Amino acid sequence: MTPYSSLEALLHDAFWAEEGEPAELALLDELLREHPGPSLEIGCGSGRLLLPLLQKGHEVEGLDLSPDMLALCRRAAADLSLDPVLHEADMTLFQPGKTYASLLLPAFTLQLAPDPAAALGHFHSLLAPGGLLYLSVFIPFAELHRELPEGEWYDDHRTTLPDGRTAAVETRHSLDRKARILTREHRYRLTRADGSEEASHESTQTLRWFTARQLRGLLQKAGFEPLHAVADFDPEIPVDEEAQIITVVARRG
């Protein structure tokens, strides 16, 4: 099943909206101002980051595997009088026939790749010489420290939509600590104002995680020179062993 399809795609932005303005937007905006040129956001989804970047005048295309998410992106773009260049393809196989000045992999997109090392090697080929790679990854401390119950369903997100319907998702996870693989099962529900269920959808997501040292090694092996890294989307916080979210900018060697 294609990830982020059906109800999962439809409710994606509703759950993210509760978090406020995307934390990565300022970092991406700064990067593209300092390093202008054609850029590609990998895993652009419904345009949560792509469309604001276009509104700021950046030259960014979008890539996503999910046709449902890209349809949402086109709809949102039309409402903003934007006409983004969007590509539907697997990020590890995408062949645009050109290179980019920068590649953007926000929102932990790299961790969805079945083989992150191979994916980074492919991304290297999509960049012009001296091009920049931006990516963010997270370490699932809540699961690793058993703050969330492994193998049990728990309420993950719940919100009320503007029309009065309730959107909710339950999650159950399992860990392969040795292989550093987190598997999440999701059950999405959309409920009418009268309490009756309107729609449901189930999906499974597999993520891989790395320490800062492992990520640096993966980047160097793929031919990248890591330039700088920050923790938790805060330029003032250096990366250490307690960093849950690691954002790295690296240059194509």
C-alpha positions as CSV (number, residue, x, y, z in Angstrom):
1,M,0.0,0.0,0.0
2,T,1.3,3.5,-0.9
3,P,2.1,5.4,2.3
4,Y,0.0,8.4,3.2
5,S,-3.1,7.4,1.2
6,S,-6.8,7.7,1.9
7,L,-7.7,9.0,5.3
8,E,-4.1,9.1,6.4
9,A,-3.4,11.7,3.8
10,L,-6.5,13.7,4.4
11,L,-5.9,14.0,8.2
12,H,-2.1,14.5,8.0
13,D,-2.3,18.3,8.0
14,A,-5.0,18.5,10.5
15,F,-2.8,16.8,13.1
16,W,0.3,18.8,12.1
17,A,-1.7,22.1,12.3
18,E,-1.9,21.6,16.1
19,E,1.8,22.0,16.3
20,G,1.7,25.6,14.9
21,E,4.1,26.9,12.2
22,P,6.4,24.1,11.0
23,A,9.6,24.3,13.1
24,E,11.8,23.6,10.1
25,L,10.4,26.4,7.9
26,A,12.8,29.0,9.2
27,L,15.9,26.7,8.8
28,L,14.9,25.9,5.2
29,D,14.2,29.5,4.4
30,E,17.6,30.6,5.7
31,L,19.4,27.8,3.8
32,L,17.7,28.6,0.5
33,R,18.5,32.3,0.9
34,E,22.1,31.6,1.5
35,H,22.3,29.0,-1.2
36,P,19.8,29.9,-4.0
37,G,19.2,27.8,-7.1
38,P,16.8,25.0,-8.1
39,S,15.9,22.9,-5.2
40,L,13.9,19.7,-4.6
41,E,11.9,18.9,-1.5
42,I,11.8,15.1,-1.1
43,G,8.7,13.9,0.6
44,C,6.8,17.2,0.0
45,G,3.5,15.6,0.9
46,S,0.6,18.1,0.8
47,G,2.9,21.1,0.6
48,R,3.1,21.9,4.3
49,L,6.7,23.2,3.8
50,L,6.9,23.5,0.0
51,L,4.1,26.0,-0.4
52,P,5.4,28.5,2.2
53,L,8.8,28.3,0.6
54,L,7.3,29.1,-2.8
55,Q,5.5,32.0,-1.3
56,K,8.8,33.3,0.0
57,G,10.1,33.3,-3.6
58,H,12.3,30.1,-3.5
59,E,12.7,27.9,-6.5
60,V,11.6,24.5,-5.1
61,E,10.1,21.5,-6.8
62,G,8.3,18.7,-4.9
63,L,8.7,14.9,-4.9
64,D,6.4,12.4,-3.2
65,L,5.3,8.8,-3.6
66,S,1.7,9.4,-2.6
67,P,-0.7,10.5,-5.3
68,D,-3.2,11.4,-2.6
69,M,-0.8,13.8,-0.9
70,L,0.2,15.4,-4.2
71,A,-3.5,15.9,-5.0
72,L,-3.9,17.7,-1.7
73,C,-0.8,19.8,-2.5
74,R,-2.2,20.8,-5.9
75,R,-5.5,21.8,-4.3
76,A,-3.8,23.9,-1.6
77,A,-1.5,25.5,-4.1
78,A,-4.4,26.5,-6.3
79,D,-6.0,28.2,-3.4
80,L,-2.8,30.2,-3.0
81,S,-2.5,30.9,-6.8
82,L,0.6,28.8,-6.9
83,D,1.6,26.3,-9.6
84,P,4.3,24.1,-8.1
85,V,6.4,21.6,-10.1
86,L,5.5,18.2,-8.5
87,H,6.9,14.7,-9.2
88,E,5.3,11.4,-8.2
89,A,8.0,8.8,-7.8
90,D,10.0,6.7,-5.3
91,M,12.7,8.9,-3.8
92,T,15.3,6.2,-4.2
93,L,14.6,5.8,-7.9
94,F,13.7,9.3,-9.1
95,Q,15.5,10.4,-12.2
96,P,14.7,14.0,-13.1
97,G,17.2,14.2,-15.9
98,K,18.9,17.2,-14.3
99,T,20.6,18.2,-11.0
100,Y,19.7,20.5,-8.2
101,A,21.5,23.1,-6.2
102,S,20.0,21.7,-3.0
103,L,18.0,18.7,-1.8
104,L,15.7,19.1,1.2
105,L,14.6,16.0,3.3
106,P,12.7,17.5,6.2
107,A,10.3,15.8,8.5
108,F,12.4,12.7,9.0
109,T,11.9,11.6,5.3
110,L,15.3,9.8,5.1
111,Q,14.2,7.4,7.9
112,L,11.5,6.0,5.6
113,A,14.0,4.7,3.1
114,P,14.4,0.9,3.3
115,D,18.2,1.4,2.7
116,P,19.2,4.9,3.9
117,A,22.8,4.4,2.7
118,A,21.7,3.6,-0.8
119,A,19.2,6.5,-0.7
120,L,22.0,8.9,0.2
121,G,24.1,7.6,-2.6
122,H,21.2,8.3,-5.0
123,F,20.7,11.7,-3.6
124,H,24.4,12.5,-4.2
125,S,23.7,11.9,-8.0
126,L,20.8,14.4,-8.0
127,L,23.0,17.3,-6.8
128,A,25.2,19.6,-8.8
129,P,28.8,19.7,-7.7
130,G,28.9,21.7,-4.4
131,G,25.2,21.2,-3.9
132,L,23.8,21.1,-0.4
133,L,21.7,18.3,1.3
134,Y,19.4,19.3,4.2
135,L,17.9,16.5,6.3
136,S,16.4,16.0,9.7
137,V,16.2,12.7,11.6
138,F,14.9,11.8,15.1
139,I,15.7,9.2,17.7
140,P,12.6,7.6,19.2
141,F,13.4,8.1,22.8
142,A,9.8,7.8,24.0
143,E,9.7,4.3,22.5
144,L,13.2,3.4,23.5
145,H,12.7,4.5,27.1
146,R,9.3,2.8,27.3
147,E,7.4,6.0,27.9
148,L,5.0,4.6,25.2
149,P,3.8,1.0,25.7
150,E,5.3,-1.4,23.1
151,G,2.8,-3.7,21.5
152,E,-0.3,-1.8,22.9
153,W,-2.6,0.7,21.1
154,Y,-2.5,4.2,22.5
155,D,-4.1,7.5,21.5
156,D,-1.7,9.4,19.4
157,H,-3.5,12.4,18.0
158,R,-7.0,13.7,18.2
159,T,-8.5,17.0,16.9
160,T,-11.8,18.6,16.0
161,L,-12.1,19.7,12.5
162,P,-13.7,23.1,11.6
163,D,-16.9,21.3,10.5
164,G,-17.3,19.6,13.9
165,R,-16.1,16.2,12.9
166,T,-13.5,14.5,15.1
167,A,-10.3,13.1,13.7
168,A,-8.2,10.6,15.7
169,V,-5.4,8.2,15.2
170,E,-4.3,5.3,17.5
171,T,-0.8,3.9,17.3
172,R,0.9,0.6,18.2
173,H,4.6,0.2,17.8
174,S,7.4,-2.5,18.0
175,L,11.1,-2.0,18.2
176,D,14.1,-4.0,16.7
177,R,16.7,-2.4,18.9
178,K,19.6,-4.3,17.3
179,A,18.6,-3.3,13.7
180,R,17.4,0.2,14.9
181,I,14.0,-0.2,13.2
182,L,10.8,1.2,14.6
183,T,7.5,-0.2,13.2
184,R,4.4,1.8,13.8
185,E,0.8,0.7,13.0
186,H,-1.8,3.4,12.8
187,R,-5.6,3.3,13.0
188,Y,-7.3,6.4,11.7
189,R,-10.9,7.3,12.5
190,L,-13.1,10.2,11.2
191,T,-16.3,10.6,13.4
192,R,-19.3,12.8,12.6
193,A,-20.6,15.4,15.0
194,D,-23.3,13.0,16.1
195,G,-20.7,10.4,17.1
196,S,-21.1,8.0,14.2
197,E,-18.1,6.8,12.4
198,E,-17.7,8.2,8.9
199,A,-14.4,6.6,7.7
200,S,-11.5,4.6,9.0
201,H,-8.1,3.6,7.6
202,E,-5.1,1.5,8.8
203,S,-1.5,1.8,7.8
204,T,2.0,0.6,8.8
205,Q,5.1,2.7,8.8
206,T,8.7,1.5,9.1
207,L,11.4,3.9,10.2
208,R,15.1,3.5,10.8
209,W,17.1,5.6,13.3
210,F,20.7,6.5,13.7
211,T,22.9,8.3,16.2
212,A,24.6,11.5,15.2
213,R,27.9,9.6,14.7
214,Q,26.2,7.0,12.5
215,L,24.5,9.6,10.4
216,R,27.8,11.4,9.9
217,G,29.4,8.2,8.7
218,L,26.5,7.4,6.3
219,L,26.9,10.9,4.8
220,Q,30.6,10.7,4.4
221,K,30.4,7.2,2.8
222,A,27.9,8.6,0.3
223,G,30.3,11.4,-0.7
224,F,29.0,14.2,1.4
225,E,30.9,16.6,3.6
226,P,28.8,17.4,6.7
227,L,29.0,21.2,7.3
228,H,26.9,21.7,10.5
229,A,24.3,20.1,12.6
230,V,21.8,21.5,15.2
231,A,19.5,19.8,17.8
232,D,15.8,20.1,18.0
233,F,15.5,22.7,15.2
234,D,17.3,25.3,17.3
235,P,20.4,26.8,15.7
236,E,21.7,27.7,19.2
237,I,21.7,24.0,20.4
238,P,24.6,21.8,19.4
239,V,24.1,18.1,18.8
240,D,24.9,15.8,21.7
241,E,23.9,12.4,22.9
242,E,20.6,13.8,24.3
243,A,19.5,15.4,21.1
244,Q,16.2,13.9,20.0
245,I,16.0,15.6,16.6
246,I,19.2,16.1,14.5
247,T,19.3,18.5,11.5
248,V,22.3,18.3,9.2
249,V,23.5,20.3,6.2
250,A,26.1,18.6,4.1
251,R,27.8,19.4,0.8
252,R,28.2,17.1,-2.2
253,G,31.8,16.3,-2.5
